[in-house]
């Protein structure tokens, strides 16, 4: 439980309810291979999860969502809602296996899916809810199980805690939130005796085909690959790593610890918006803060990280799956630069990253590895992610507004960071190695990042290269 980030609403305990497939064996037996297989990210995930299992490691490649709802739980209506939901989305009916050629994807037919309520009915105290959820997700939300996801609740009569858990192969952060919103609307319709009429959802199978087509078109002369080449050449041909001492030997992984901070309040965010011009953005401000703090503490004159960006098109606006791509964010951090100018520079770098994300990262890196510009690394890169919760469809829905989505906590060599913009705050969640050196280094860094952001919100324009962001004003 200590490895779960703080929740946006306190979970309520109650009688344990689980919704499971009526006949998972039938669904699995009917599942058929899809022509274009897996996305690149899915291939990496399934291969890594299988290798970890072979080594006896725990399954931590998962994502969970938890929310608290008022009103009596209608178990049959939720079963109907989940049946409708999973039948609508082919990726939620997918299962993955490995053969000698690598992972293969099979999808069960929609008519093989039917959920029924069950569970032990045992009463679970509020303090034990998260542990119960995490244990179930880690044991059941697995890539080669049908289904590789779990649904459950804790019913306390006048309300209930509802949760979703999924193997990461089937989901991303955006899918978790919009999936919860869809389930909530389906549930209310079934509960109220109405016929659900959700909008059309694009097939994830088609998304995979589109990604494969994009990858096949990769060309060494593509301007996007030229930009990748320039960025990697300036960084020794390697993926980014967190530049601070995390108390690990080179290449070593350590058990991760989640840490969370509030960086800006609603009032401070309003102040930042008032200062924003056409050449800046909040996400640019965040990267500028990360870069300025790194320069302040380490003296580095360039910033380099990777980010994960949504690759959804209008055809896949409501698709359930992992619709993301990684791209680099890189820019100079020159001493004497006013922070406002650095925000502009960082905003431009994010725009470049969004352009690069239109080409599958694996396709770009394959070209650059073949020419020797990219030096492959078996470990994961340092990553920074940003999501504006306000822009998620249904973010004001009573089921979605209090929801928390959380990645499983495994092992890490970095300090991956997830920034979320809410109406009331900008928050930072990070997974860092669970040791005193890492905790001290990250705490110092996070304090510095927060100081640059709050100074900006207060109307200051600190200078990069000053001893601290609080000492220089212009």
C-alpha positions as CSV (number, residue, x, y, z in Angstrom):
1,X,0.0,0.0,0.0
2,X,2.9,2.4,0.6
3,X,3.7,2.0,-3.1
4,X,0.4,3.5,-4.3
5,X,0.2,7.2,-4.9
6,X,-2.2,9.4,-2.9
7,X,-5.7,9.1,-4.1
8,X,-8.0,11.9,-5.1
9,X,-10.8,10.5,-3.0
10,X,-10.6,8.2,0.0
11,X,-11.8,4.7,-1.0
12,X,-14.7,3.3,0.9
13,X,-14.6,-0.3,2.1
14,X,-17.4,-2.8,1.9
15,X,-18.5,-6.1,0.5
16,X,-16.0,-7.3,-2.2
17,X,-17.7,-7.7,-5.6
18,X,-16.0,-8.9,-8.7
19,X,-17.2,-9.1,-12.3
20,X,-15.8,-12.0,-14.3
21,X,-16.3,-13.6,-17.6
22,X,-19.0,-16.2,-17.6
23,X,-16.9,-18.5,-19.8
24,X,-13.3,-17.4,-20.2
25,X,-12.3,-20.7,-21.7
26,X,-14.8,-20.3,-24.5
27,X,-13.6,-16.8,-25.2
28,X,-10.0,-17.9,-25.3
29,X,-10.7,-20.9,-27.5
30,X,-12.6,-18.7,-30.0
31,X,-9.8,-16.0,-30.1
32,X,-8.2,-15.7,-33.5
33,X,-4.8,-14.1,-34.6
34,X,-4.9,-10.6,-36.1
35,X,-3.0,-10.0,-39.3
36,X,-0.8,-7.2,-38.2
37,X,0.1,-8.5,-34.8
38,X,1.1,-6.0,-32.1
39,X,2.2,-2.4,-31.9
40,X,5.9,-1.8,-31.2
41,X,5.2,-0.7,-27.6
42,X,3.1,-3.9,-27.1
43,X,5.8,-6.1,-28.5
44,X,8.3,-4.6,-26.1
45,X,6.0,-4.9,-23.2
46,X,4.9,-8.5,-23.7
47,X,8.5,-9.6,-24.4
48,X,9.8,-7.9,-21.3
49,X,6.9,-9.3,-19.1
50,X,7.6,-12.8,-20.4
51,X,11.3,-12.5,-19.6
52,X,10.5,-11.2,-16.2
53,X,8.2,-14.1,-15.5
54,X,10.9,-16.5,-16.7
55,X,13.3,-15.0,-14.1
56,X,10.7,-15.4,-11.4
57,X,9.9,-11.7,-11.1
58,X,6.5,-10.2,-10.1
59,X,4.1,-8.9,-12.7
60,X,4.1,-5.1,-12.5
61,X,3.4,-4.0,-16.1
62,X,-0.1,-2.9,-15.2
63,X,-2.3,0.2,-14.7
64,X,-5.2,0.7,-12.4
65,X,-8.1,3.1,-11.9
66,X,-10.1,3.7,-8.7
67,X,-13.1,5.9,-8.0
68,X,-15.8,6.3,-5.4
69,X,-19.5,6.6,-6.4
70,X,-22.6,7.6,-4.4
71,X,-25.8,5.5,-4.6
72,X,-26.6,1.8,-4.2
73,X,-24.6,-0.5,-6.5
74,X,-26.7,-2.4,-9.1
75,X,-24.5,-5.4,-9.7
76,X,-26.5,-6.7,-12.6
77,X,-26.5,-3.3,-14.3
78,X,-22.7,-3.1,-13.9
79,X,-22.4,-6.6,-15.4
80,X,-24.4,-5.5,-18.4
81,X,-22.4,-2.3,-18.7
82,X,-19.1,-4.2,-18.7
83,X,-20.3,-6.7,-21.2
84,X,-21.3,-3.9,-23.6
85,X,-18.1,-2.1,-23.0
86,X,-15.7,-5.0,-23.6
87,X,-17.7,-6.2,-26.6
88,X,-17.3,-2.7,-28.2
89,X,-13.5,-2.7,-27.9
90,X,-11.5,-5.3,-29.6
91,X,-8.3,-4.6,-27.6
92,X,-10.1,-5.5,-24.4
93,X,-10.8,-8.9,-25.9
94,X,-7.2,-9.4,-26.9
95,X,-4.8,-11.9,-25.5
96,X,-1.1,-12.3,-26.2
97,X,1.1,-15.4,-26.5
98,X,4.7,-16.0,-27.4
99,X,6.0,-18.4,-30.0
100,X,9.4,-18.8,-31.6
101,X,8.9,-15.7,-33.7
102,X,7.8,-13.5,-30.8
103,X,4.5,-12.3,-29.4
104,X,1.2,-12.9,-31.3
105,X,-2.1,-11.2,-30.8
106,X,-5.4,-13.0,-30.7
107,X,-8.9,-11.4,-30.3
108,X,-12.0,-13.1,-29.0
109,X,-15.3,-12.5,-30.8
110,X,-17.6,-10.0,-29.2
111,X,-20.4,-12.6,-28.6
112,X,-18.1,-14.7,-26.4
113,X,-18.0,-12.0,-23.8
114,X,-20.4,-11.9,-21.0
115,X,-19.7,-10.6,-17.5
116,X,-21.4,-11.8,-14.3
117,X,-21.2,-10.5,-10.8
118,X,-19.6,-12.6,-8.1
119,X,-16.8,-12.3,-5.6
120,X,-16.3,-13.4,-2.0
121,X,-18.7,-10.9,-0.5
122,X,-16.2,-10.5,2.3
123,X,-16.1,-7.2,4.0
124,X,-12.9,-5.2,3.2
125,X,-12.0,-2.3,5.5
126,X,-11.2,1.1,3.8
127,X,-7.5,0.8,4.8
128,X,-7.2,-2.5,3.1
129,X,-8.9,-1.6,-0.2
130,X,-5.8,-0.6,-2.1
131,X,-3.8,-3.6,-1.1
132,X,-6.7,-5.8,-2.2
133,X,-6.9,-4.1,-5.6
134,X,-3.2,-4.2,-6.2
135,X,-3.0,-7.8,-5.3
136,X,-5.8,-8.7,-7.7
137,X,-4.4,-6.6,-10.5
138,X,-0.9,-8.1,-10.3
139,X,-2.3,-11.7,-10.2
140,X,-5.0,-11.4,-12.8
141,X,-4.5,-8.5,-15.2
142,X,-1.9,-10.3,-17.2
143,X,-1.2,-10.2,-21.0
144,X,-1.8,-13.9,-21.6
145,X,-5.0,-14.2,-19.6
146,X,-8.5,-13.9,-21.0
147,X,-9.4,-11.1,-20.1
148,X,-6.2,-9.4,-19.2
149,X,-8.1,-7.0,-17.0
150,X,-10.2,-6.9,-13.8
151,X,-13.3,-5.1,-12.6
152,X,-14.4,-4.9,-9.0
153,X,-16.1,-2.9,-6.3
154,X,-16.5,-2.6,-2.6
155,X,-20.2,-2.2,-1.8
156,X,-21.1,-0.3,1.4
157,X,-24.9,0.1,0.7
158,X,-25.3,3.8,-0.1
159,X,-22.2,4.0,-2.3
160,X,-19.3,2.0,-3.6
161,X,-15.7,2.1,-4.6
162,X,-15.2,0.9,-8.1
163,X,-11.9,-0.2,-9.7
164,X,-10.4,-1.3,-13.0
165,X,-7.1,-3.0,-13.5
166,X,-5.4,-3.8,-16.8
167,X,-2.3,-5.3,-18.2
168,X,-0.5,-2.3,-19.8
169,X,-0.7,-4.0,-23.2
170,X,-4.4,-3.0,-23.3
171,X,-4.4,0.5,-22.1
172,X,-2.8,4.0,-21.6
173,X,-3.7,6.8,-19.3
174,X,-6.1,8.4,-21.6
175,X,-7.9,5.1,-22.3
176,X,-8.3,4.5,-18.5
177,X,-10.1,7.8,-18.0
178,X,-12.3,7.7,-21.1
179,X,-13.0,4.0,-20.4
180,X,-14.2,4.8,-16.9
181,X,-16.4,7.5,-18.4
182,X,-17.9,5.1,-20.9
183,X,-18.5,2.4,-18.3
184,X,-20.3,4.9,-16.0
185,X,-22.6,6.0,-18.8
186,X,-23.4,2.4,-19.8
187,X,-24.0,1.5,-16.2
188,X,-26.5,4.3,-15.6
189,X,-28.3,3.4,-18.8
190,X,-28.6,-0.2,-17.9
191,X,-29.5,0.7,-14.3
192,X,-32.3,3.0,-15.5
193,X,-33.7,0.6,-18.0
194,X,-32.5,2.6,-21.0
195,X,-30.9,1.4,-24.2
196,X,-27.2,2.6,-24.2
197,X,-26.3,4.5,-27.3
198,X,-22.5,5.1,-27.2
199,X,-20.7,6.7,-30.1
200,X,-18.8,4.5,-32.5
201,X,-15.4,3.4,-31.3
202,X,-12.5,2.8,-33.7
203,X,-10.9,-0.6,-33.7
204,X,-7.4,-0.9,-32.1
205,X,-6.7,-3.5,-34.8
206,X,-6.9,-0.8,-37.4
207,X,-4.6,1.4,-35.3
208,X,-2.0,-1.3,-35.4
209,X,-2.3,-1.6,-39.2
210,X,-1.9,2.2,-39.5
211,X,1.3,2.1,-37.3
212,X,2.8,-0.7,-39.3
213,X,2.1,1.3,-42.5
214,X,3.8,4.4,-41.1
215,X,6.8,2.4,-40.0
216,X,7.2,0.8,-43.4
217,X,7.4,4.3,-44.9
218,X,10.4,5.4,-42.8
219,X,13.2,6.8,-44.9
220,X,16.7,7.9,-43.8
221,X,16.0,11.2,-45.6
222,X,12.8,11.9,-43.7
223,X,13.1,15.3,-41.9
224,X,11.8,13.7,-38.7
225,X,14.6,11.2,-38.8
226,X,17.1,14.0,-39.5
227,X,15.9,15.7,-36.3
228,X,16.2,12.5,-34.3
229,X,19.7,12.1,-35.8
230,X,20.7,15.6,-34.7
231,X,19.3,15.1,-31.1
232,X,21.0,11.7,-30.6
233,X,24.3,12.9,-32.1
234,X,24.4,15.7,-29.5
235,X,23.8,13.1,-26.7
236,X,26.3,10.4,-27.5
237,X,23.8,8.4,-29.5
238,X,22.0,7.2,-26.3
239,X,18.6,7.4,-24.8
240,X,18.2,10.0,-22.0
241,X,18.9,9.0,-18.4
242,X,18.0,10.9,-15.2
243,X,21.2,13.0,-14.7
244,X,21.2,13.0,-10.9
245,X,22.8,10.4,-8.6
246,X,20.1,7.8,-7.8
247,X,22.3,5.6,-5.7
248,X,22.5,2.8,-8.3
249,X,25.4,1.4,-10.2
250,X,25.4,2.0,-13.9
251,X,22.7,-0.2,-15.5
252,X,21.4,-1.3,-12.1
253,X,17.6,-1.4,-11.4
254,X,16.2,-0.7,-7.9
255,X,12.8,-1.1,-6.3
256,X,10.8,2.0,-7.1
257,X,9.1,4.4,-4.7
258,X,6.2,6.7,-5.8
259,X,6.4,10.3,-4.6
260,X,3.9,13.0,-5.2
261,X,4.0,16.8,-5.0
262,X,1.7,19.7,-5.7
263,X,3.7,22.2,-7.7
264,X,1.2,25.0,-8.4
265,X,-2.2,25.9,-6.9
266,X,-5.3,27.0,-8.9
267,X,-4.4,30.6,-8.2
268,X,-0.8,30.2,-9.4
269,X,-2.0,28.4,-12.5
270,X,-4.3,31.3,-13.3
271,X,-1.3,33.6,-12.9
272,X,0.7,31.5,-15.3
273,X,-2.1,31.5,-17.8
274,X,-2.2,35.3,-17.6
275,X,1.5,35.5,-18.4
276,X,1.2,33.0,-21.3
277,X,1.5,34.3,-24.9
278,X,1.2,32.6,-28.3
279,X,4.8,31.3,-28.0
280,X,4.4,29.6,-24.7
281,X,2.4,26.8,-23.1
282,X,2.0,25.3,-19.7
283,X,3.8,22.1,-20.8
284,X,6.6,24.4,-22.1
285,X,6.7,26.0,-18.7
286,X,7.0,22.6,-17.0
287,X,10.0,21.6,-19.2
288,X,11.6,25.0,-18.7
289,X,11.3,24.5,-14.9
290,X,12.9,21.0,-15.2
291,X,15.7,22.3,-17.3
292,X,16.4,25.5,-15.3
293,X,16.5,23.5,-12.0
294,X,18.8,20.9,-13.6
295,X,21.1,23.7,-14.8
296,X,21.0,25.3,-11.3
297,X,22.0,22.1,-9.6
298,X,24.3,20.5,-12.1
299,X,25.4,23.3,-14.5
300,X,24.3,21.4,-17.6
301,X,23.7,23.6,-20.6
302,X,21.3,21.3,-22.4
303,X,18.2,19.4,-21.5
304,X,17.3,16.0,-22.9
305,X,14.5,13.6,-21.9
306,X,11.8,11.5,-23.6
307,X,8.1,12.1,-23.5
308,X,5.1,10.0,-24.3
309,X,2.5,11.5,-26.5
310,X,-1.0,10.4,-27.6
311,X,-1.3,9.4,-31.2
312,X,-5.1,9.3,-31.4
313,X,-6.7,10.5,-34.5
314,X,-10.4,11.4,-34.9
315,X,-11.1,7.8,-36.0
316,X,-9.7,6.6,-32.7
317,X,-10.9,9.3,-30.3
318,X,-12.7,6.7,-28.1
319,X,-10.7,3.6,-28.8
320,X,-9.5,1.5,-25.9
321,X,-5.8,0.6,-26.2
322,X,-2.3,1.8,-26.0
323,X,-2.3,4.7,-28.5
324,X,1.0,6.4,-27.7
325,X,4.5,7.1,-29.1
326,X,7.7,8.2,-27.5
327,X,9.6,11.3,-28.7
328,X,12.6,13.3,-27.5
329,X,12.4,16.7,-25.9
330,X,15.8,18.5,-26.2
331,X,16.8,22.1,-26.1
332,X,19.7,24.3,-25.0
333,X,19.9,25.9,-21.5
334,X,22.2,28.9,-21.9
335,X,23.4,30.9,-18.8
336,X,21.9,34.4,-18.8
337,X,18.7,33.4,-20.5
338,X,15.6,34.9,-18.9
339,X,13.2,32.2,-17.8
340,X,10.4,33.6,-20.0
341,X,12.6,33.0,-23.0
342,X,13.4,29.5,-21.8
343,X,9.7,28.8,-21.6
344,X,9.5,29.8,-25.3
345,X,12.4,27.6,-26.2
346,X,10.9,24.6,-24.3
347,X,7.5,25.2,-25.9
348,X,9.2,25.0,-29.3
349,X,10.9,21.8,-28.3
350,X,7.6,20.2,-27.3
351,X,6.2,21.2,-30.7
352,X,9.1,19.4,-32.4
353,X,8.5,16.3,-30.2
354,X,4.8,16.2,-31.3
355,X,6.0,16.3,-34.9
356,X,8.5,13.5,-34.3
357,X,5.7,11.4,-32.6
358,X,4.0,11.1,-36.0
359,X,6.6,8.5,-36.9
360,X,6.8,5.4,-34.8
361,X,9.9,5.7,-32.5
362,X,11.0,2.2,-33.3
363,X,11.0,2.9,-37.0
364,X,13.2,6.0,-36.5
365,X,15.6,4.3,-34.1
366,X,15.9,1.3,-36.4
367,X,17.2,3.5,-39.2
368,X,19.6,5.3,-36.9
369,X,20.8,2.2,-35.3
370,X,21.6,0.7,-38.7
371,X,23.8,3.8,-39.5
372,X,25.4,3.8,-36.1
373,X,23.9,7.1,-34.9
374,X,21.8,5.4,-32.2
375,X,23.4,3.0,-29.7
376,X,20.7,0.6,-28.6
377,X,20.2,0.4,-24.8
378,X,18.4,-2.5,-23.2
379,X,17.1,-0.3,-20.4
380,X,14.2,2.2,-20.4
381,X,14.8,5.9,-21.0
382,X,14.1,8.7,-18.6
383,X,10.5,9.8,-19.3
384,X,8.3,12.8,-18.6
385,X,4.6,12.7,-19.3
386,X,1.9,15.5,-19.1
387,X,-1.8,15.2,-19.2
388,X,-4.4,18.0,-18.9
389,X,-7.2,16.3,-16.9
390,X,-9.6,19.1,-17.8
391,X,-9.5,18.1,-21.5
392,X,-10.4,14.5,-20.9
393,X,-14.0,13.9,-22.2
394,X,-16.2,13.4,-19.1
395,X,-13.7,14.8,-16.7
396,X,-16.6,16.4,-14.8
397,X,-18.6,13.2,-14.6
398,X,-19.2,12.2,-11.0
399,X,-17.5,8.9,-11.7
400,X,-14.4,10.4,-13.4
401,X,-13.9,13.6,-11.4
402,X,-12.6,11.8,-8.2
403,X,-10.8,9.0,-10.1
404,X,-7.2,8.2,-9.6
405,X,-5.2,6.3,-12.3
406,X,-2.0,4.8,-11.2
407,X,0.8,2.8,-12.8
408,X,2.1,-0.3,-11.0
409,X,5.3,0.2,-9.1
410,X,8.1,-2.0,-10.2
411,X,11.9,-1.5,-10.5
412,X,13.6,1.5,-12.1
413,X,16.9,3.1,-12.9
414,X,15.4,6.5,-13.6
415,X,13.0,9.0,-12.0
416,X,10.1,9.0,-14.4
417,X,7.6,11.8,-13.9
418,X,3.9,12.2,-14.6
419,X,2.6,15.8,-14.5
420,X,-1.2,16.3,-14.3
421,X,-3.0,19.6,-14.7
422,X,-6.3,19.7,-12.7
423,X,-8.6,22.6,-12.2
424,X,-7.2,23.0,-8.7
425,X,-3.6,22.2,-9.1
426,X,-0.6,21.0,-11.1
427,X,0.7,17.8,-9.5
428,X,3.8,15.7,-10.0
429,X,4.0,11.9,-9.5
430,X,7.4,10.3,-9.8
431,X,8.7,6.8,-9.5
432,X,12.3,6.9,-8.1
433,X,14.6,4.2,-6.7
434,X,13.7,3.4,-3.1
435,X,17.0,4.4,-1.5
436,X,18.2,7.5,0.6
437,X,20.5,8.8,-2.2
438,X,17.7,8.9,-4.8
439,X,15.2,10.3,-2.4
440,X,17.5,13.1,-1.3
441,X,18.5,13.9,-4.9
442,X,15.0,13.9,-6.3
443,X,13.7,16.0,-3.3
444,X,16.3,18.6,-3.9
445,X,15.5,18.7,-7.6
446,X,11.7,18.8,-7.2
447,X,12.0,21.7,-4.7
448,X,14.1,23.6,-7.3
449,X,11.6,22.8,-10.1
450,X,8.8,24.1,-7.9
451,X,10.6,27.2,-7.0
452,X,11.2,28.1,-10.7
453,X,7.5,27.6,-11.4
454,X,6.2,29.5,-8.4
455,X,8.5,32.4,-9.1
456,X,7.2,32.6,-12.6
457,X,3.6,32.4,-11.3
458,X,4.5,35.3,-8.9
459,X,5.4,37.5,-11.9
460,X,9.2,37.2,-11.7
461,X,11.5,36.5,-14.6
462,X,14.5,34.6,-13.1
463,X,17.7,34.3,-15.0
464,X,19.2,31.0,-15.8
465,X,22.6,30.6,-14.3
466,X,21.8,32.7,-11.2
467,X,22.7,31.0,-7.9
468,X,19.0,30.3,-7.2
469,X,15.7,31.2,-8.8
470,X,14.7,33.3,-5.8
471,X,17.7,35.6,-5.8
472,X,17.6,37.2,-9.3
473,X,14.7,39.3,-10.6
474,X,14.4,41.4,-13.7
